[in-house]
């Protein structure tokens, strides 16, 4: 099965804040055809407060952009049940989006993982009943060891694959001291979306985040620790870093489950759109008809 390349529009969140539709035009102009939307602007206000689902759907169609998913995140202090799912789900359905992704799990203990699993099953069921698939997206801290497993695996063991799938961020997997190929093998068809970043070759700190954490860090809230160790020099343009594209995408092609590989470009670049265009070209070497496998 061939894959398509998409972009998570968080990559251009600053530009979205200034000109939402103009930013979508820019992404279409440099060649993107598939987009993963985000729900809130940089001040955590919903874009849907000013953009109706009808308007957004029409603009995407005019630009020949297909919305493959939407990130519905949790601001610090909010709980999953605090989100207005009675609005969120119908809005996404009207736009034509078939996948809703929770981009941050915020779990730091076994107890939190089990409570989160229970909530995810409930939301996933609501989405399923409206024809939408619910997903989680990982960072690094979710791979905190828990016995012979991790919090990430514990959560998945207590959720129903029918109602909860995984969008695997391959670079954050490495930061969490796990092997992307091992996880892809474990997840199987439960993972049909991946996020792609590239990791700076010249880190002056351990790639494994758990080698950095202090005793104090384990007493902090998830978001505080995540932002503390989200280093500005961690990620670079695709192909300029240490990520092993040949190895990982060879396995992805072999498995045949992944439908979209999604560019997520953290931070500023001298020319953001040129950078994102290069990211698109790099990934096209590994997917679809241009793949070398």
Residue frames relative to the residue before (quaternion, step in Angstrom):
aa qw qx qy qz dx dy dz
X 1.0000 0.0000 0.0000 0.0000 0.00 0.00 0.00
X 0.3554 -0.7329 0.5371 0.2192 3.58 -0.88 0.91
X 0.3409 -0.7184 0.5720 0.2012 3.53 -1.27 0.52
X 0.2712 -0.7076 0.6136 0.2219 3.51 -1.36 0.17
X 0.4017 -0.6884 0.5512 0.2468 3.55 -1.24 0.53
X 0.0502 -0.7786 0.6256 0.0051 3.55 -0.91 0.99
X 0.2693 -0.7365 0.5842 0.2093 3.55 -1.31 0.00
X 0.3356 -0.6853 0.6052 0.2268 3.53 -1.06 0.80
X 0.4013 -0.7739 0.4358 0.2238 3.57 -0.55 1.16
X 0.4060 0.6622 -0.4991 0.3842 3.59 1.25 0.19
X 0.5252 0.6420 -0.3927 0.3973 3.58 1.23 -0.46
X 0.7724 0.2223 -0.1200 0.5827 3.58 1.17 -0.59
X 0.1501 0.8437 -0.5074 0.0908 3.58 1.03 0.74
X 0.6193 0.5329 -0.3550 0.4544 3.61 1.04 -0.67
X 0.6692 0.4932 -0.2956 0.4706 3.56 0.94 -0.87
X 0.6144 0.5471 -0.3448 0.4520 3.59 1.04 -0.74
X 0.6293 0.5553 -0.3283 0.4335 3.55 1.02 -0.82
X 0.7139 0.4538 -0.2413 0.4756 3.54 1.07 -0.81
X 0.7962 -0.0744 0.1099 0.5903 3.59 0.95 -0.88
X 0.2594 -0.8214 0.4865 0.1460 3.57 0.12 1.30
X 0.7420 0.4038 -0.2450 0.4758 3.58 0.62 -1.08
X 0.6170 0.5431 -0.3485 0.4504 3.60 1.06 -0.67
X 0.6326 0.5246 -0.3249 0.4680 3.57 1.09 -0.68
X 0.6278 0.5105 -0.3349 0.4828 3.59 0.99 -0.76
X 0.6190 0.5378 -0.3367 0.4628 3.58 1.04 -0.75
X 0.6475 0.5282 -0.3129 0.4514 3.56 1.01 -0.84
X 0.6577 0.5024 -0.3107 0.4675 3.58 0.97 -0.82
X 0.6471 0.5037 -0.3191 0.4751 3.58 1.01 -0.78
X 0.6385 0.5603 -0.3214 0.4184 3.57 1.00 -0.85
X 0.7381 0.3990 -0.2437 0.4865 3.61 0.99 -0.74
X 0.7384 -0.5001 0.2070 0.4023 3.57 1.22 0.34
X 0.5084 0.6391 -0.4455 0.3669 3.61 1.19 -0.04
X 0.1542 -0.7924 0.5869 0.0628 3.53 -1.10 0.84
X 0.7473 0.2863 -0.1719 0.5744 3.57 1.28 -0.28
X 0.0557 -0.8156 0.5758 -0.0137 3.57 -0.85 0.99
X 0.2179 -0.7058 0.6561 0.1545 3.50 -1.28 0.62
X 0.2886 -0.8040 0.5028 0.1320 3.55 -0.47 1.23
X 0.2563 -0.7153 0.6187 0.1995 3.55 -1.35 0.23
X 0.5227 -0.7030 0.4039 0.2635 3.54 -1.05 0.80
X 0.8242 0.2432 -0.0789 0.5052 3.59 0.96 -0.86
X 0.4755 -0.6497 0.5114 0.3004 3.53 -1.26 0.49
X 0.7561 -0.4160 0.2541 0.4366 3.58 -1.28 -0.06
X 0.6781 0.4354 -0.2945 0.5137 3.58 1.25 -0.25
X 0.5227 -0.6687 0.3691 0.3787 3.58 1.37 0.25
X 0.4470 0.6337 -0.4951 0.3919 3.58 1.16 0.53
X 0.4963 -0.6752 0.4584 0.2959 3.56 -1.01 0.79
X 0.4851 -0.6388 0.5140 0.3040 3.55 -1.01 0.83
X 0.6211 0.5670 -0.3392 0.4217 3.59 1.12 -0.63
X 0.5012 0.6361 -0.4352 0.3935 3.60 1.24 -0.14
X 0.7972 0.2472 -0.1175 0.5380 3.58 1.11 -0.65
X 0.7292 0.3421 -0.2181 0.5510 3.61 1.23 -0.28
X 0.3076 -0.7618 0.5394 0.1848 3.57 -0.56 1.11
X 0.6350 -0.5279 0.4001 0.3974 3.55 -1.23 0.44
X 0.6334 0.5422 -0.3262 0.4454 3.58 1.03 -0.80
X 0.6577 0.5084 -0.3030 0.4660 3.58 0.96 -0.89
X 0.6748 0.5028 -0.2941 0.4531 3.55 0.90 -0.95
X 0.6490 0.5202 -0.3181 0.4550 3.57 0.92 -0.89
X 0.6586 0.5122 -0.3055 0.4589 3.58 0.95 -0.88
X 0.6675 0.5019 -0.3085 0.4553 3.59 0.91 -0.90
X 0.6429 0.5184 -0.3237 0.4617 3.58 0.94 -0.86
X 0.6574 0.5104 -0.3105 0.4593 3.58 0.94 -0.86
X 0.6506 0.5249 -0.3120 0.4514 3.58 0.98 -0.86
X 0.7174 0.4238 -0.2375 0.4994 3.56 1.12 -0.69
X 0.4025 -0.7182 0.4640 0.3270 3.59 1.30 -0.04
X 0.4305 0.6625 -0.4803 0.3810 3.56 1.03 0.90
X 0.2079 -0.7717 0.5914 0.1069 3.56 -0.88 0.98
X 0.2796 -0.7626 0.5563 0.1757 3.61 -0.68 1.04
X 0.1888 -0.8324 0.5131 0.0899 3.58 -0.28 1.22
X 0.7998 -0.0286 0.0598 0.5966 3.59 1.16 -0.53
X 0.1855 -0.7539 0.6137 0.1435 3.54 -1.36 0.13
X 0.3304 -0.7193 0.5786 0.1968 3.55 -1.04 0.86
X 0.0623 -0.7721 0.6325 0.0003 3.54 -0.86 1.06
X 0.0830 -0.8821 0.4636 0.0016 3.55 0.08 1.32
X 0.4301 -0.6606 0.5555 0.2646 3.48 -1.43 0.21
X 0.3110 -0.7172 0.5917 0.1971 3.56 -0.77 1.02
X 0.6361 -0.5258 0.3814 0.4164 3.62 -1.13 0.53
X 0.7793 0.3108 -0.2521 0.4822 3.54 -0.89 0.98
X 0.6435 0.5039 -0.3280 0.4738 3.58 1.22 -0.36
X 0.2877 -0.7231 0.5993 0.1875 3.53 -1.24 0.53
X 0.6838 -0.5060 0.3322 0.4075 3.54 -1.19 0.51
X 0.6957 0.4794 -0.2736 0.4597 3.55 0.96 -0.85
X 0.5612 0.6057 -0.3906 0.4070 3.61 1.24 -0.20
X 0.5802 0.5789 -0.3820 0.4270 3.59 1.18 -0.43
X 0.4479 -0.7033 0.4933 0.2478 3.55 -1.06 0.81
X 0.1269 -0.8419 0.5225 0.0449 3.55 0.31 1.28
X 0.5831 0.5782 -0.3750 0.4301 3.60 1.16 -0.45
X 0.6790 0.4008 -0.2792 0.5481 3.58 1.29 -0.33
X 0.6589 0.5596 -0.3156 0.3911 3.57 0.85 -1.04
X 0.7010 0.4787 -0.2954 0.4384 3.58 0.74 -1.00
X 0.6933 0.4528 -0.3119 0.4658 3.69 0.73 -0.86
X 0.6011 0.5564 -0.3678 0.4402 3.61 1.04 -0.70
X 0.6913 0.4711 -0.2830 0.4692 3.57 0.84 -0.96
X 0.6090 0.5419 -0.3506 0.4609 3.58 1.04 -0.73
X 0.6762 0.4989 -0.3001 0.4515 3.59 0.90 -0.90
X 0.6403 0.5092 -0.3277 0.4726 3.60 1.03 -0.69
X 0.5036 -0.6528 0.4250 0.3737 3.57 1.15 -0.59
X 0.4433 0.6970 -0.4388 0.3538 3.55 1.28 0.41
X 0.2490 -0.8081 0.5242 0.1007 3.56 -0.83 1.03
X 0.7597 0.2923 -0.1672 0.5563 3.60 1.27 -0.15
X 0.0950 -0.7515 0.6501 0.0604 3.56 -1.05 0.86
X 0.1409 -0.8091 0.5699 0.0270 3.55 -0.81 1.07
X 0.2756 -0.7085 0.6252 0.1764 3.54 -1.03 0.88
X 0.2659 -0.8473 0.4379 0.1399 3.61 -0.22 1.23
X 0.7920 0.1710 -0.1120 0.5753 3.61 1.20 -0.17
X 0.3221 -0.7944 0.4894 0.1601 3.57 -0.71 1.08
X 0.1531 -0.8351 0.5122 0.1297 3.60 1.11 -0.69
X 0.4285 0.6654 -0.5018 0.3491 3.59 0.79 1.02
X 0.0880 -0.8208 0.5643 0.0068 3.58 -0.91 0.96
X 0.7811 0.2157 -0.1181 0.5739 3.59 1.27 -0.14
X 0.6791 -0.4670 0.3724 0.4267 3.54 -1.33 0.24
X 0.6586 0.5221 -0.3142 0.4415 3.57 0.91 -0.91
X 0.6645 0.4902 -0.3070 0.4732 3.58 0.93 -0.86
X 0.6330 0.5365 -0.3340 0.4472 3.59 0.99 -0.79
X 0.6818 0.4831 -0.2933 0.4645 3.58 0.92 -0.86
X 0.6374 0.5049 -0.3290 0.4802 3.60 1.03 -0.74
X 0.6514 0.5102 -0.3139 0.4656 3.57 0.98 -0.85
X 0.6198 0.5509 -0.3465 0.4386 3.59 0.97 -0.79
X 0.6457 0.5238 -0.3167 0.4565 3.57 0.95 -0.88
X 0.6749 0.4878 -0.2917 0.4707 3.58 0.95 -0.88
X 0.6494 0.5287 -0.3191 0.4437 3.58 0.97 -0.82
X 0.6147 0.5398 -0.3456 0.4598 3.58 1.03 -0.70
X 0.6566 0.5120 -0.3099 0.4591 3.58 1.00 -0.84
X 0.6896 0.4600 -0.2839 0.4819 3.60 0.84 -0.98
X 0.6369 0.5405 -0.3284 0.4408 3.57 0.98 -0.81
X 0.6343 0.5201 -0.3208 0.4735 3.55 1.07 -0.74
X 0.6314 0.5274 -0.3270 0.4651 3.59 1.00 -0.84
X 0.6553 0.5028 -0.3088 0.4716 3.57 0.93 -0.90
X 0.6524 0.5338 -0.3100 0.4398 3.57 0.88 -0.99
X 0.6672 0.5177 -0.3029 0.4418 3.57 0.95 -0.84
X 0.7176 0.3875 -0.2370 0.5279 3.58 1.26 -0.40
X 0.6171 -0.6035 0.3301 0.3820 3.57 1.24 0.35
X 0.6000 0.5355 -0.3617 0.4716 3.59 1.25 0.40
X 0.3274 -0.7276 0.5676 0.2030 3.57 -1.11 0.73
X 0.2850 -0.7610 0.5649 0.1435 3.57 -0.94 0.94
X 0.1018 -0.7975 0.5947 0.0008 3.56 -1.05 0.91
X 0.2240 -0.6956 0.6461 0.2202 3.50 -1.42 0.19
X 0.2258 -0.7408 0.6220 0.1159 3.52 -1.29 0.60
X 0.3137 -0.7899 0.5055 0.1487 3.56 -0.81 1.00
X 0.1668 -0.6750 0.6887 0.2056 3.47 -1.45 0.20
X 0.7419 -0.4107 0.2697 0.4563 3.63 -0.92 -0.74
X 0.6674 0.5614 -0.3172 0.3726 3.58 0.90 -0.93
X 0.5570 0.6150 -0.3896 0.3996 3.59 1.19 -0.41
X 0.6689 0.4953 -0.2985 0.4670 3.58 1.22 -0.39
X 0.2436 0.7633 -0.5423 0.2530 3.54 1.19 0.59
X 0.4937 -0.6741 0.4532 0.3106 3.61 -0.79 0.96
X 0.0104 -0.7617 0.6475 -0.0208 3.53 -1.11 0.84
X 0.7836 -0.1266 0.0339 0.6073 3.56 -0.01 1.30
X 0.7674 -0.2701 0.2380 0.5306 3.57 -0.74 -1.06
X 0.6730 0.4525 -0.2781 0.5148 3.56 1.31 0.12
X 0.4292 -0.6435 0.5338 0.3419 3.58 -1.18 -0.65
X 0.6562 -0.4858 0.3824 0.4327 3.58 -1.26 0.22
X 0.6063 0.5678 -0.3405 0.4405 3.57 1.07 -0.79
X 0.7004 0.4534 -0.2699 0.4806 3.58 0.83 -0.97
X 0.6065 0.5557 -0.3498 0.4483 3.58 1.05 -0.73
X 0.6537 0.5117 -0.3070 0.4654 3.55 0.94 -0.91
X 0.6805 0.4851 -0.2996 0.4602 3.58 0.87 -0.90
X 0.6265 0.5503 -0.3338 0.4396 3.59 1.05 -0.72
X 0.7536 0.3634 -0.1914 0.5132 3.58 1.17 -0.55
X 0.6353 0.4490 -0.3611 0.5142 3.57 1.18 0.53
X 0.5013 -0.6648 0.4802 0.2759 3.53 -1.21 0.63
X 0.4446 -0.7135 0.4691 0.2706 3.64 -0.61 1.06
X 0.5744 0.5875 -0.3777 0.4269 3.57 1.18 -0.47
X 0.7850 0.3316 -0.1490 0.5017 3.56 1.03 -0.80
X 0.7883 0.2137 -0.1268 0.5629 3.60 1.20 -0.21
X 0.0491 -0.7833 0.6197 -0.0087 3.53 -0.76 1.15
X 0.4419 -0.7078 0.5061 0.2183 3.55 -1.34 0.18
X 0.1582 -0.7042 0.6849 0.0997 3.50 -1.11 0.89
X 0.1716 -0.8450 0.5032 0.0564 3.57 -0.13 1.31
X 0.2276 -0.7495 0.6094 0.1230 3.55 -0.72 1.13
X 0.3419 -0.8172 0.4312 0.1714 3.53 -0.13 1.37
X 0.6691 0.4903 -0.3124 0.4629 3.61 0.99 -0.72
X 0.6518 0.4929 -0.3186 0.4803 3.59 1.00 -0.75
X 0.5487 0.5851 -0.3947 0.4481 3.60 1.16 -0.48
X 0.6659 0.4946 -0.2956 0.4739 3.57 0.92 -0.92
X 0.6402 0.5222 -0.3147 0.4673 3.57 1.01 -0.82
X 0.6893 0.4553 -0.2621 0.4988 3.58 1.19 -0.57
X 0.5183 -0.6860 0.3804 0.3406 3.57 1.30 0.40
X 0.5526 0.5607 -0.4264 0.4456 3.56 1.01 0.86
X 0.4525 -0.6684 0.5250 0.2699 3.56 -1.29 0.41
X 0.4584 -0.7056 0.4583 0.2862 3.64 -0.62 1.04
X 0.6516 0.5193 -0.3305 0.4433 3.58 0.94 -0.80
X 0.6290 0.5288 -0.3326 0.4627 3.58 0.98 -0.81
X 0.6823 0.4816 -0.2901 0.4674 3.58 0.92 -0.88
X 0.6308 0.5291 -0.3358 0.4575 3.58 0.98 -0.79
X 0.6353 0.5173 -0.3222 0.4744 3.57 1.03 -0.77
X 0.6648 0.5091 -0.2983 0.4581 3.57 0.98 -0.88
X 0.7273 0.4700 -0.2494 0.4335 3.57 0.85 -1.00
X 0.1547 -0.8201 0.5348 0.1324 3.58 1.04 -0.69
X 0.8416 -0.1592 0.1229 0.5012 3.56 -1.00 -0.85
X 0.5057 0.6397 -0.4333 0.3838 3.59 1.22 -0.10
X 0.7295 0.3209 -0.2084 0.5669 3.59 1.24 -0.34
X 0.1187 0.7998 -0.5816 0.0897 3.58 -0.44 1.17
X 0.6768 0.3610 -0.2968 0.5688 3.57 1.32 0.34
X 0.0167 -0.7756 0.6297 0.0399 3.58 -1.07 0.71
X 0.3031 -0.7062 0.6079 0.1996 3.53 -1.26 0.60
X 0.1476 -0.8195 0.5513 0.0510 3.53 -0.94 0.89
X 0.0587 0.7213 -0.6867 0.0691 3.50 -0.96 1.12
X 0.2810 -0.7195 0.5883 0.2395 3.56 -1.29 -0.04
X 0.3767 -0.7615 0.5016 0.1628 3.53 -1.04 0.90
X 0.5597 -0.6229 0.4453 0.3169 3.56 -0.91 0.99
X 0.4417 -0.7077 0.4934 0.2464 3.57 -0.90 0.97
X 0.7646 0.3988 -0.1659 0.4783 3.55 1.14 -0.64
X 0.1284 0.8060 -0.5610 0.1381 3.58 0.85 0.95
X 0.2360 -0.7610 0.5840 0.1552 3.58 -1.02 0.78
X 0.6599 0.3776 -0.3022 0.5750 3.56 1.22 0.67
X 0.6449 -0.5400 0.3548 0.4082 3.63 -1.14 0.43
X 0.5091 -0.6186 0.4979 0.3320 3.57 -1.08 0.69
X 0.6651 0.4792 -0.2789 0.5002 3.58 1.04 -0.83
X 0.3769 -0.7673 0.4751 0.2084 3.57 -0.37 1.26
X 0.6492 0.5479 -0.3270 0.4140 3.59 1.07 -0.67
X 0.5837 0.5382 -0.3768 0.4771 3.58 1.28 -0.11
X 0.6639 0.5040 -0.2879 0.4715 3.59 1.27 -0.30
X 0.6140 0.6139 -0.3556 0.3460 3.55 1.00 -0.83
X 0.2835 -0.7439 0.5859 0.1514 3.52 -1.13 0.79
X 0.6844 -0.4526 0.3582 0.4455 3.58 -1.28 0.13
X 0.6183 0.5477 -0.3387 0.4506 3.57 1.06 -0.74
X 0.6245 0.5675 -0.3404 0.4148 3.59 0.97 -0.86
X 0.6709 0.5155 -0.3084 0.4348 3.58 0.96 -0.80
X 0.6545 0.4847 -0.3137 0.4880 3.59 1.28 -0.14
X 0.5982 0.5810 -0.3469 0.4291 3.56 1.30 -0.18
X 0.5962 -0.5375 0.4464 0.3954 3.55 -1.30 0.29
X 0.6826 -0.5072 0.3455 0.3968 3.55 -1.21 0.63
X 0.6966 0.4994 -0.2926 0.4240 3.57 0.72 -1.08
X 0.6344 0.5354 -0.3330 0.4473 3.59 0.99 -0.78
X 0.6801 0.4759 -0.2899 0.4764 3.57 0.93 -0.88
X 0.6403 0.5403 -0.3266 0.4375 3.56 0.93 -0.91
X 0.7072 0.4516 -0.2699 0.4724 3.58 0.82 -0.95
X 0.5952 0.5730 -0.3589 0.4343 3.59 1.10 -0.64
X 0.7922 0.3086 -0.1385 0.5078 3.58 0.95 -0.89
X 0.4812 0.6057 -0.4659 0.4295 3.58 1.25 0.35
X 0.1183 -0.8602 0.4944 0.0408 3.55 0.43 1.28
X 0.5277 -0.6691 0.4191 0.3135 3.62 -0.92 0.83
X 0.7177 0.4270 -0.2586 0.4855 3.59 1.16 -0.47
X 0.4071 0.7647 -0.4377 0.2406 3.58 1.27 0.07
X 0.8097 0.2432 -0.0975 0.5252 3.57 0.87 -0.96
X 0.1192 -0.7797 0.6142 0.0258 3.54 -1.14 0.81
X 0.7148 -0.4080 0.3228 0.4674 3.58 -1.30 0.04
X 0.5865 -0.5917 0.4189 0.3613 3.56 -1.08 0.69
X 0.7773 0.2977 -0.2521 0.4935 3.54 -0.89 1.00
X 0.6635 0.4981 -0.3022 0.4694 3.58 1.25 -0.31
X 0.7033 0.4730 -0.2506 0.4678 3.58 1.26 -0.24
X 0.7231 -0.4673 0.3378 0.3803 3.53 -1.27 -0.51
X 0.4442 0.7027 -0.4678 0.3002 3.61 1.20 -0.09
X 0.3543 -0.7531 0.5241 0.1804 3.58 -0.89 1.01
X 0.1773 -0.8292 0.5244 0.0774 3.58 0.20 1.29
X 0.6311 0.5513 -0.3433 0.4242 3.59 0.90 -0.88
X 0.7063 0.4687 -0.2693 0.4571 3.57 0.78 -1.03
X 0.7285 0.4507 -0.2624 0.4442 3.57 0.70 -1.07
X 0.7187 0.4296 -0.2760 0.4719 3.61 0.83 -0.85
X 0.5300 0.5784 -0.4166 0.4594 3.57 1.21 -0.29
X 0.6738 0.4749 -0.2815 0.4912 3.59 0.97 -0.89
X 0.6301 0.5336 -0.3418 0.4487 3.61 0.94 -0.82
X 0.6637 0.4882 -0.3062 0.4768 3.57 0.93 -0.86
X 0.6361 0.5380 -0.3214 0.4501 3.57 1.01 -0.80
X 0.6824 0.4832 -0.2846 0.4689 3.58 0.93 -0.91
X 0.2458 -0.8416 0.4529 0.1619 3.56 1.04 -0.77
X 0.5316 0.6635 -0.3954 0.3475 3.61 1.23 0.23
X 0.6677 0.5529 -0.3110 0.3894 3.57 0.99 -0.82
X 0.2664 -0.7912 0.5387 0.1134 3.54 -0.77 1.11
X 0.8041 0.0830 -0.0186 0.5884 3.58 1.07 -0.77
X 0.1405 -0.7100 0.6785 0.1261 3.49 -1.18 0.73
X 0.1964 -0.8420 0.5022 0.0176 3.53 -0.59 1.22
X 0.3736 -0.7226 0.5433 0.2075 3.57 -0.70 1.10
X 0.0684 0.7393 -0.6698 0.0069 3.53 -1.08 0.83
X 0.0903 -0.8230 0.5604 -0.0220 3.53 -0.42 1.29
X 0.2161 -0.8070 0.5419 0.0919 3.57 -0.30 1.30
X 0.8422 0.2805 -0.1671 0.4291 3.53 -1.18 0.61
X 0.6497 -0.5269 0.4032 0.3711 3.50 -1.41 0.04
X 0.1059 -0.7366 0.6615 0.0929 3.52 -1.35 0.41
X 0.6387 -0.5214 0.3842 0.4154 3.58 -1.19 0.43
X 0.7606 0.0130 -0.0009 0.6491 3.57 1.07 -0.81
X 0.2946 -0.8156 0.4694 0.1665 3.57 0.02 1.31
X 0.6909 0.4841 -0.3023 0.4437 3.58 0.83 -0.90
X 0.6280 0.5097 -0.3447 0.4764 3.59 1.02 -0.68
X 0.6224 0.5390 -0.3306 0.4613 3.57 1.03 -0.80
X 0.6907 0.4749 -0.2774 0.4696 3.58 0.88 -0.94
X 0.6066 0.5374 -0.3494 0.4702 3.58 1.11 -0.61
X 0.6513 0.5011 -0.3067 0.4803 3.58 1.03 -0.80
X 0.6089 0.5425 -0.3479 0.4625 3.60 1.07 -0.72
X 0.6417 0.5264 -0.3137 0.4612 3.57 0.98 -0.87
X 0.6716 0.4981 -0.2999 0.4592 3.57 0.88 -0.94
X 0.6349 0.5351 -0.3337 0.4462 3.58 0.99 -0.83
X 0.7120 0.4588 -0.2773 0.4536 3.60 0.79 -0.97
X 0.5960 0.5774 -0.3690 0.4187 3.59 1.09 -0.58
X 0.5643 0.5916 -0.3861 0.4271 3.57 1.22 -0.35
X 0.7641 0.3965 -0.1763 0.4773 3.57 1.16 -0.61
X 0.7335 0.3910 -0.2319 0.5053 3.59 1.22 -0.02
X 0.8452 0.2495 -0.1474 0.4490 3.52 -1.37 0.29
X 0.8343 -0.2028 0.1562 0.4883 3.53 -1.14 -0.70
X 0.6783 0.4938 -0.2988 0.4547 3.59 1.17 -0.50
X 0.4648 0.6954 -0.4450 0.3201 3.58 1.26 -0.11
X 0.3819 -0.7431 0.5141 0.1941 3.53 -1.14 0.73
X 0.6087 0.5534 -0.3533 0.4454 3.60 1.17 0.40
